[in-house]
Every structure is written in structure tokens, then in C-alpha cells.
């Protein structure tokens, strides 16, 4: 199975278009004001309107008010919602949209139980735990914390780089990789060469996974 690729944290339309042209499966837009990669509704609209067909748009929220989420959904063409805070399951499935639930990984966390709790999610996104930071820290967690079998597809995030993308695919065998800071020139500004190399290394991981 081909490993899908989501690149998150776009702030400029030209970067998102470049990612689409390179073959990325999904782009992520951050609607979380404390983040340096946060976008306004106007920014998001410009980015989405510039994209070609067949690229999924994921909107990331962190413990956001329902009214604000609904405002974004009413004005921006969003395909999937990513809940990156402490949202309970019943707060995630009320928008008539597929959703991803992000989990900040640390020892003792029961991923299988979380998957059961969020059973109607499209996938679990496993990110690094960092005190006081809800995501985008650029830190990698111990992949051995991921159970061999999970009832939901696993999207691997946290500290992914060009240098470890192939290793991540072979070691974790995730449904998708989710990268942000690892393909940036600076926060919120993507590096086209890094995006291209990350995609190529993910494909190389798939090739080696089949061989092995």
C-alpha cells in the first residue's frame, strides 16, 4: 500500500500549489491563533482556491469553539477536520465531515483504547508530546509506543524530516505521514526542494517495505 503524505502548516498559496504539483495527497491549514503557522479565513480561502483538483484540504483546530469551526467550514472548502486538542469524541462528529483525532504520544498511553473511543474517526494522528505545545514542535517520539495493530488507520507525525521519512515508513508502516516543520525554510514558509525530497524518500520507504 502506498503511504499517503500530508504537509501541514501552509500560509502561502504558492507553497500549497507547489506541494500539489509534487504529488502531495493533502495539505493542512492551521486555525489555531497561537501557532506561527495559523491562517485567517481569508488566507485559507486564497490558498484553497489556488489548488488543483484531487488534493484534500485538512483544517486543524485545537479545542476551538463550535461556532468558530462552523464559520470556517461555511467559508472555506474543507474536506477533513483535524482535532488537535483535548476534544471528546462527541465534539468531533457533529460537523458532517470526516475527522482525524490527534494524539500526543507518551509512555502509558493506550492507543487501542483511544481508537475505540474515537471509533468513527477516519484515522488517528500520532504526534509527539511536548508540555505546553499542542503540536508542530518538530520533536520525534518513540515509535515503539505505537501498537502493531490498531482499529483505525495511523497517520504518523512528529519530528519527520527528509532524513527519516523512509525509515518511518519501514518501521511504522503508517497509512500516512504528516510533516510540517521538516519541510520548511522558516515557520509557515515551505521549502520546495525539501518537500520534493520528503515525497521521494516516502516513496523510497514504500519500495523498501515491499522488498523487505
C-alpha positions as CSV (number, residue, x, y, z in Angstrom):
1,X,0.0,0.0,0.0
2,X,1.2,3.5,-0.9
3,X,1.9,5.7,2.1
4,X,-0.1,8.9,1.8
5,X,1.5,12.3,2.5
6,X,0.0,15.3,4.2
7,X,2.0,18.5,4.5
8,X,0.7,20.8,7.2
9,X,1.0,24.5,8.1
10,X,0.7,26.3,4.8
11,X,0.4,30.1,4.9
12,X,1.0,30.9,1.2
13,X,-0.9,29.8,-1.8
14,X,2.2,29.3,-3.9
15,X,3.7,26.8,-1.4
16,X,0.4,24.8,-1.4
17,X,0.3,24.7,-5.2
18,X,3.9,23.6,-5.3
19,X,3.1,20.7,-2.9
20,X,0.1,19.7,-5.1
21,X,2.3,19.7,-8.2
22,X,4.8,17.5,-6.4
23,X,2.1,15.0,-5.7
24,X,1.1,15.5,-2.1
25,X,-2.2,13.9,-1.0
26,X,-3.4,16.6,1.4
27,X,-2.5,20.0,2.7
28,X,-3.1,21.2,6.3
29,X,-4.3,24.6,7.3
30,X,-3.9,25.6,10.9
31,X,-6.8,27.6,12.5
32,X,-5.1,28.0,15.9
33,X,-4.0,31.6,16.5
34,X,-1.1,30.8,18.9
35,X,0.6,28.9,16.2
36,X,3.1,30.7,13.9
37,X,1.5,28.8,11.0
38,X,-2.0,29.9,11.8
39,X,-4.1,31.3,8.9
40,X,-7.1,33.6,8.8
41,X,-10.2,32.6,6.9
42,X,-9.2,35.0,4.1
43,X,-5.7,33.4,3.8
44,X,-7.2,29.9,3.8
45,X,-9.7,30.8,1.1
46,X,-6.9,32.1,-1.2
47,X,-4.8,29.0,-0.6
48,X,-7.7,26.6,-1.3
49,X,-8.9,28.4,-4.4
50,X,-5.5,28.1,-5.9
51,X,-5.3,24.3,-5.5
52,X,-5.8,21.9,-8.4
53,X,-8.4,19.1,-8.1
54,X,-7.9,15.9,-6.1
55,X,-5.9,17.5,-3.2
56,X,-7.6,17.1,0.1
57,X,-7.8,20.1,2.5
58,X,-7.5,19.5,6.2
59,X,-8.4,22.1,8.8
60,X,-6.6,21.9,12.1
61,X,-8.4,23.1,15.3
62,X,-7.3,23.0,18.9
63,X,-10.1,23.0,21.5
64,X,-11.9,25.5,19.3
65,X,-15.5,26.8,19.9
66,X,-18.1,25.1,17.7
67,X,-19.3,28.4,16.4
68,X,-15.8,29.3,15.1
69,X,-15.4,25.8,13.5
70,X,-18.7,26.2,11.7
71,X,-17.7,29.7,10.5
72,X,-14.6,28.3,8.9
73,X,-16.5,25.4,7.3
74,X,-19.1,27.8,5.9
75,X,-16.4,30.0,4.2
76,X,-13.6,27.6,3.3
77,X,-13.8,24.4,1.2
78,X,-12.6,21.9,3.8
79,X,-12.6,18.2,3.2
80,X,-11.4,16.9,6.6
81,X,-11.2,18.3,10.1
82,X,-8.2,17.6,12.4
83,X,-8.9,17.9,16.1
84,X,-5.5,18.5,17.8
85,X,-6.6,19.3,21.3
86,X,-8.4,17.5,24.1
87,X,-11.8,17.3,22.2
88,X,-14.0,14.5,23.4
89,X,-15.4,12.1,20.7
90,X,-18.8,13.6,20.9
91,X,-17.5,17.0,19.9
92,X,-15.7,15.7,16.8
93,X,-18.5,14.0,14.9
94,X,-21.1,16.8,14.7
95,X,-19.9,18.6,11.6
96,X,-20.8,16.1,8.9
97,X,-17.2,15.9,7.9
98,X,-14.6,13.1,8.1
99,X,-12.2,13.8,11.0
100,X,-8.8,13.0,12.3
101,X,-8.0,12.9,16.0
102,X,-4.5,13.8,17.0
103,X,-2.9,12.1,20.0
104,X,0.2,13.4,21.7
105,X,2.2,10.2,22.4
106,X,3.8,9.4,25.8
107,X,4.5,6.3,27.7
108,X,1.5,4.6,29.3
109,X,-1.0,5.9,26.6
110,X,-3.4,3.2,25.4
111,X,-3.7,3.8,21.7
112,X,-6.1,0.9,21.1
113,X,-8.5,2.3,23.8
114,X,-8.3,5.8,22.3
115,X,-9.1,4.3,18.9
116,X,-12.1,2.6,20.4
117,X,-13.3,5.9,21.9
118,X,-12.9,7.7,18.6
119,X,-14.1,4.8,16.6
120,X,-15.8,7.0,14.0
121,X,-12.7,8.9,13.2
122,X,-11.1,8.4,9.8
123,X,-7.7,8.0,11.4
124,X,-5.6,8.7,14.5
125,X,-2.8,11.1,14.0
126,X,0.1,10.3,16.4
127,X,2.3,13.3,17.3
128,X,5.0,14.0,19.8
129,X,4.1,15.0,23.3
130,X,5.6,18.3,24.5
131,X,4.4,20.1,27.6
132,X,2.5,23.2,26.7
133,X,2.7,22.7,23.0
134,X,-0.2,21.2,21.1
135,X,1.8,20.2,18.0
136,X,4.3,21.4,15.4
137,X,7.2,21.2,17.9
138,X,9.4,19.3,15.5
139,X,10.0,16.6,18.1
140,X,10.0,12.9,17.4
141,X,8.5,10.4,19.8
142,X,9.4,6.8,20.4
143,X,7.8,4.8,17.6
144,X,7.8,1.7,19.7
145,X,4.9,3.2,21.6
146,X,2.7,2.6,18.5
147,X,0.9,-0.8,18.8
148,X,1.4,-3.2,16.0
149,X,-2.3,-3.4,15.3
150,X,-4.9,-0.6,15.6
151,X,-8.5,-0.5,14.7
152,X,-8.0,2.9,12.9
153,X,-5.5,3.9,10.3
154,X,-2.4,5.6,11.7
155,X,-1.0,8.9,10.5
156,X,2.5,9.4,11.8
157,X,3.6,12.9,12.7
158,X,6.2,14.5,15.0
159,X,9.8,15.2,14.0
160,X,9.6,13.9,10.5
161,X,12.3,15.0,8.1
162,X,13.7,14.2,4.7
163,X,16.3,12.1,6.5
164,X,13.9,9.9,8.4
165,X,10.9,9.6,6.1
166,X,11.9,6.4,4.5
167,X,12.8,4.9,7.9
168,X,9.4,6.0,9.3
169,X,7.6,4.2,6.5
170,X,9.5,1.0,7.0
171,X,9.4,1.0,10.8
172,X,5.8,2.1,11.5
173,X,4.0,1.2,8.2
174,X,1.6,4.0,8.7
175,X,-1.4,4.9,6.5
176,X,0.2,8.4,6.0
177,X,3.0,10.7,7.1
178,X,2.2,14.2,8.2
179,X,5.1,16.7,8.1
180,X,5.3,20.4,8.8
181,X,8.5,21.9,10.2
182,X,10.6,19.3,8.5
183,X,10.0,20.8,5.0
184,X,10.2,24.4,5.9
185,X,12.6,27.2,5.1
186,X,11.1,29.1,8.1
187,X,8.0,28.7,10.2
188,X,5.0,28.8,7.8
189,X,7.1,29.0,4.7
190,X,7.7,25.8,2.8
191,X,10.9,24.8,1.0
192,X,10.0,23.3,-2.3
193,X,13.2,21.2,-2.5
194,X,12.6,19.7,0.9
195,X,9.0,18.9,0.0
196,X,10.2,17.1,-3.1
197,X,12.8,15.2,-1.3
198,X,10.4,14.2,1.5
199,X,7.9,12.8,-1.0
200,X,10.7,11.0,-2.8
201,X,12.0,9.5,0.5
202,X,8.5,8.4,1.4
203,X,8.2,6.6,-1.9
204,X,11.6,5.0,-1.3
205,X,10.4,3.8,2.1
206,X,7.4,2.1,0.3
207,X,9.7,0.5,-2.2
208,X,12.0,-0.9,0.5
209,X,9.0,-2.0,2.6
210,X,7.8,-4.2,-0.3
211,X,11.2,-5.7,-0.8
212,X,11.6,-6.5,2.9
